[in-house]
Amino acid sequence: MSGGPDFTTFGCRLNAYETEVMRKLSQDAGLGDTVVINTCAVTGEAVRQARQQIRRSRRANPDARLVVTGCAAQTDPEAFVAMPEVDVVLGNAEKLQPEAWNALGRGETTSMAVGDIMAETRAPAPLVDGLGTRARAYVQVQTGCDHRCTFCIIPFGRGNSRSVPRDRVVEQVARLVDRGFNEVVLTGVDMTSWGADLESSPKLGDLVEAVLRKVPVLRRLRISSIDSIEADPLLVELIGGEARFMPHLHLSLQHGDDMILKRMKRRHLRDDAIGFCETVRAQRPDVVFGADIIAGFPTETEAMFENSLRLVEECGLTWLHVFPFSPRQGTPAARMPQLDGPTIRTRAARLREAGAARVEAHLSEMQGRQAQILIEKPGLGRTEGFALTRLPGDHPPGGIVAARITGQADGQLTAEAA
């Protein structure tokens, strides 16, 4: 490898966002041959994949400096320092600090620069114009989490919840719109906790309302995954009545059985999830829901799993992110009675089949409808409900094209410009 740093990113959209921040910081620092692995810690499998990628990257780049960062590096830095392939481990706070990358550029960094993430009291607010494309831009509004779900290690990788002030978020969105972006996504770790640490404790709905009101030329706004039980009334009202708020919500549901939800230490029950979806759909009939669901959580019986399967239909979920349960050392769930691997994999496959059927139904329902397609790359874009759509023609990325849905193929819609 030669030239600037090479990045590999695992995990969530926020991690991808932060990779773009690091890309800019490393370029500003003048880093040469460097490999950066931005890890995820959400499952044991994610950590295994990161370690595998580290070894693969070292074999492909024997002379490059290899830097490991991200949530897995934050929660267990010593394990990565001990890998012979790794030169430097950076914590989740340090990876967003210019001085850390400047030190790397000068060759002054020690093998491990990982601070106490729980001591962090401010949310970083770096600017990112896009995630490798000109289609849409992302604004980080929050990081960290104050909750302690029994399966989750992420609070120990991200720290406690910290919010970016409202005016700073509005400023960033306005800047991105001025640079030509038609769609902006607000992102964070626990979005519905936004504002709890700010003066007067505003809610996420207040932030969304401020963005829409103060940046009237913004054409499309999305938010990343939310915890439906904490969605405030104003947020629900805006989802239901604001045309510029895209009718696509990804929900952190995790399961459909009340006993498992309690053992997960979630803050909602299945009826809460169903009720939220019914309320939003009554106000916004075209809304499309995605959701995170874990298959094979400890003590999950077949009957409990069936409740998750039924939840897909009862909530009208479409875009499923299915996670086969993977115990994370240091979490309460790792000490609970575990299911066997084949059962977990089979249940995850059944959930994915249910999700695929829901996608098929959604795409069928879109036939003949009008849609506004945000072009991601030539010939390909997404509807308001986030369905990937093939649209022939010379349409530049980032533009929005009025189109009619003509069909579907391979899990995608086909369309023609109206």
N, C-alpha and C positions, 0 to 999 in steps of 0.2 A: 504494500500500500504506500502511496505517496500523496502529498498534498495535505489538505486539512483533515480534521478529525472525522472518524467514521462512527456513526451512532446506531445502536440497536436498542429498540424500546419494547418493553413488555408491559402488559397490564392496561390500565384505564386511560381514558381520554385525557385526564389531567396529566398523567405521565407523558403522553405524547406532546401535550402543550409545553411541559417543562423541558422536554428534549429540544424543542425549538428555541427556548430561552437559552439553554446551554450551548446550542449550536452558535448562536450569536455571540455569547460571552467567550467561547473558545476561539472564535475567529478574531474577535477584538483583542484577545490575549496573544494572538500570533502562534497558536499551537500548530505544530507540524504533524508528524506521523503519530496519531493517537487514536486508540479505539476506546469508545465509551459504551458501556453496557448499563442501561437504565432499567433496574430490576423491579419486579413486582413481588409482593409477599402474600397475596390474597389466598393462595393455596400452596400446599406442599409441592404440588406439581409445577406451579409457577416458579418456585425456587429451584427445583430440579432442572427445569428448562433453562433458567438463567445460568446455572453452573455449567450445563452442557454447552451453552453458547460461548461462555468464557473460554472453555477449553478449545472449542472450534475456532474462535477468533484468534487465539494465540498461535494455533498451528498455521492459520492463514497469514498471520502478520507477526512473524517471529521477532522482528526488530522494533515494532511499535510499542509505545507506552500504553498500557491497558488500565483504564480507569473504570471502577465499578461504583455505581451509585443507586439511588432509588430506595424503595421501602424495604426490600430484603437486606440491602446493605445497611440501612439504618437500624433494623431490628436485630441483626446478627453480624456486626461488622467483623468480628474476630474470625468468623468462619471464612470470609472472603479474603481477609488479609493472609490467612494461612494457605490459600491456594497459590501454588508457585507461579501460576500464569498471571497473577494480579500484581500490578505495581502500586496503585493508589486506590483507596476506598474513600469516597466522599459521602457525607451525610445528606439528608434531604434538605436541610437548611443551607448547608455549605454549597450545594450544587447550584444554587441560584445567586450566589454572591460573587461579584466580579473579582474580588480580591483572591478568592480561591483559584479561579482560572488564571489570573495574572501570576500567582505563585507557581502554578503548574508550568506556565510559559517560561518562567525564569528558572525552572528546575528546583524550586525551593520547598515543594510540598513533601511532607512526611508520608509514610505508607498509609496512615489513617488519619483523616480529618472528619470526625463524626462527633458532633456536640449533643447535648441533652435536648431532644426535640420537645420535651414537655416544658422546657423553660422558655420556649419561643412564645412571644405574646402578640406579635404582629403578623398579619398575612402579607406575603410578598405580592406585589402588584406589577409584575413585569409585562411588557407589551409584546404581543406576538401577532403578526399580521396574518398568519395562516398556518396550517399544518401540511406544508409541502405543496399546497395548491392555492389558487386564487379564488376558490369557490366560496368558502365561508371563513369567518374569523372567529377566534375564541377569546373570551375574557374570563380570567380566573377571578371569582368574586369571594371565594371562601376556601379554606383548607382545614384539615384536621377534623376530629370528631370527639364529642363529649360522651357518647354512648359506649357501652361495653357489651356488645352482642357476644354471646359465648363462643362463636365460631371465628371471630374476627381479630386479626392481629394489627389491622391497619391503624388504629389510634396510636399504637406504639411506634409506627413508622411515620405518621403524619403529625402527631401531637394533638393537643386539644383544639377545639374549633376556634378559628380566628377569621374575622370578616374584613374584606376590603371595604373602606368607607364608600357610601353611596355616590358622593360627588366624583370620587376617583373612578368608579365604574362607569358613570355617565360620560366622564371625560374620555375614557378609553373607547367606549362605543362610538362617540361622536368622531373621534380621530379616525377610527376604522372606516366609518361611513364616508368621511371626507376622502379616504384613500381608495374608495370605489367598491367597498364590500356591500352587497345587498343583504347578506344574512350574517347574523352574529349569534353565537352560542354562549350563554353564561354557564360556567362550569365550576365545579368544586367537589369536595369529598362528601359533605353532608349538607346539601344545598338548603334544605328547609331550616337549618339552624342559623342561616345567615342573619346577622344583625343582633343576635343575643348578647354579644360582647360589646356592642356599640352603644353610645349614649342614646337614651330613650328606647332602646331595644326594638328597633323597627323589624318588620317581618319581610320575608322574601317578596310577598306581594307588593310591598311599598317600593322595593328596589325595581321590580319589573315595571310598575306603574311609572316610576321616575324615568326609566330608560325610554319607555314608549312616549311619554309626554315631552321630555326634553330633547329627544332626538327624533323629531317627527318625520324626517326623511328616511329613517331606517325602514326598510321594506319587510324584513322578516326577522323575528326573534325566536330563539329556541332556548330551553333550559335543559341541562343534563339531568341525570337520574335524581328523582326526589323521593322522599319518604312521605307517602300519601297521608299518613295519620297526622303529620305536622303541617300539611298544606293549609295556610291561613285563608280566611274567607275572601279577602281581596284577590289573592292569587287565583282561587277557583273562579271568581267573577271575571277576571281578566282572561283566563283560559276560555271561558264560555262566551265572552262577548267581544274580544279584541281580535279583529281579523289579521292583524300583523303578528299576533302570537300564534305560531304554527301549531296545528292540531295534532301534535305527537308528544306523548309523555312516556318516559321510561320510569317505571316504578320499582322501588326496592321492596319487593314483597317477600321473597325468600322461601315461603312455604304456604300451604293452604290448610294446614291442620292446626287447631288451636293449641293442643298440647305441645306440639313441636315448636310452635311460635313462642310459647312460654319458656320452653327449654332453651330456645335460642336467645331469650331475653329481648325479644322484639317488643315494640310498643303498641302493636295493633293485633286484632283478631281477624279471622277470615271475613266475618260480616262487615268489618270496617273497610276492608279492601273492596269488597263487592259494592258496598254503599257508596264509596268514593267514585268508583267507575260509573255507577248508575247516575250519580249526581252530575258528574262532568258530561256524560254522554247526553243527558237530558238537555243540557244547555248548549252542547256542541256536538251534534249528531255525527259529524265527520271525524271526530277524534279517533286516533289510533294509539293503542297502548302497547308498550313493550314492558318487560319485567325481568328481573333477576329471580331465579328459582333454584334452590339447592335440592339435589336428589340424594337420598341415602343418608340423611342426617342421623346421628346416633339415636338409637331406640325407635327409629321410624318403622312402623309396621306396614303391611300391605294396605290396610284400611286407611292409615294416615297418608300414605303416598297417594292413594286414590283421591283424597281430598285436594291434593295439589293438582292432580290431573283435571278434576272437575272445576277447579278455580280458573283454569285456562278458558273454559267456556263461560263460566258464570261471570267472570270479569270482562270477557270479550278480548282477551289478550292476543296480540299478533306477533310482535317481534320478541321472541324469548331468548334470554341468555341463560342457558342451563349449566349449572355447575355441579359436577359429581362431587360429593363431599370429600374433602381431603383434610385430615386433621393437621392443625397448625400447633406445633409445640409451644407451650406457654398459654394456651387458651383453655377455658373450662371444658369446651366440647371435646378436646383431645383426650380428656380423662373419662368421658362417658363411654358406655358400652357401644362398641363400633359394629357396623354392619360389614359383611364380607364384600370384597371387591367386585365379584361378578354381579351380586344383587345391586350394588350401587350403579354399576355401568349399565345394567339392563334397565333400571328405572330412569336413568338419565336419557337413554335412547328412547324410551317410551314418551318422555316429556318432549324430546326434540321432535318426535313424530307428530305429537299433538300440535306443537308449534308450527311445523311445516304445513299441516292441514289448515291451520288458521291463516297462515300466509297465503296459501292457495285460495282460500275463500275470500280474503281481502282483495287479492289481485283480480279475482273474478268480478267482485262487486264494483271494481273501478272501470270495467269495460264501458266504453262510450262516454265516459265523463270528461268534463273539462278539468284541466290541471295547470298549475303554474310550476314549470320545471326549472329548478336551479341547476344550471349546467356545472358539472364537476370537472369534466374533461370532454374533449370532442366526442359527440355522439352519445353521451351518458350524463344523466342528472338525477335529481330526486324530486318527488312530489312534496306537497305540503306535509303529507303523512309519512314521509321519509322512505317511500318505496323507490328502489332503484329503477330507472326508466331509460330505455334506449330511444333516442330521438335523433334521427338522421338530419344532417344539415350542418352548415358551417356556423355554429353558435359558439361564441367565445366563453371560456370558463368564467363563472361568476355572474353571468347574465341570467335573467329570468325570462323564460319563453312560455307564452300561452300555447297550450297544446291540447289535443284530444287523444284520450287513451284508446288504442286500437286493438290491443291484445296482450298476451303474456307468454313468456317462454323462459324456462330455466330459472324460475323464481324472480323474474324481472318483468316489468311492464314494457310494452312497446307503445310508441306514440308518434303522432305527426303534428307539426306546427299548425296552429289554428289560423 
